[in-house]
Amino acid sequence: MGFQVSQSNKQKKVKPFYGPDIDSVVDGTNVSLPLVNPPDVAGYASWLVNHPSALDTFDSFTNEAKGKRVVVFLDYDGTLSPIVEDPDKAFMSAEMRMAVREVAKHFPTSIISGRSREKVKEFVQLSNVYYGGSHGLDILAPPRAAKSFDKKENEVAFQPAKSFLPAIQEIAIELDDTIREIPGARLEDNKFCISVHYRQVLPEDQEILKEKVKTLVENRPEFCLTEGKMVLEVRPSISWNKGDALNYLLDTLGFNDAEDVLPLYIGDDRTDEDAFKVIAGRREGFPIIVSSIPKDTIAWYSLRDPSEVLAFLLRLAKWKKSETSFFK
Ligand SMILES: [Mg+2]
């Protein structure tokens, strides 16, 4: 039996509570989330009962994962790196890089980000992980036939929205024109997804910006609009999300048919919920939300912020340290 949310988990002692991350609330990091008024110590503590800390429940995790094959999936922004004002400066720390490298030595590890695949690889700078960019619309992995996670050579790109590329470039130009007059608005071309960041837009201009982008996308039915943390994302209207990317990677790495596989996914934003949903549907695995405030989520476990993600990854690597490295 895999590691699932159970009554016993819900009754586990919650870790000491340090209060919500006031800074992230004040600077707007999480203002788009369904949060309660800070500081809501009791609210967070009761939320933790249903989404226990993955650090506090680590022993249960190792018990459940013993003898199983854990496959690791990580989001990037807000998970491995802090959310910052300038999206081009969302660097991960050297400690985090080292921790991810260690984890990837012991578990097949993929990073699935909304950024372009090239951009997230540039940030992460690791060769022993797989990369999925544009929310999984651009994945570099071994061909399905390889069925082996230890052969990083011969990787092929899987790009289910490739035929949209000319239209994406067109809408990027239109979006650029549309947002130009709004100070602080930033366009980021993530190849298969165009992001409009409004973290630096004055509060009174944010609704105007959203309305403009919404109107533009409404006139282009081949695109859809989603919203993340202070970012609007314009994506091709195809049925493909981070959950599909997780399934694709499990399949192509040779794990989807196996019964002893436990996917572990850590992410902080709405698009990560699609991956949590896939794991919840399997009824086995470790969907972990990164949040320092109570929020609606399908994830079963939680970590407060990237510093706790770091601590979790270090523990994960340490637990498996004696295993043979997958990438030599
Ligand atoms: Mg994120």
Boltz pocket constraint, residues with backbone or C-beta under 6 A from the ligand:
constraints:
  - pocket:
      binder: B
      contacts: [[A, 75], [A, 76], [A, 77], [A, 78], [A, 79], [A, 267], [A, 268], [A, 269]]
      max_distance: 6.0
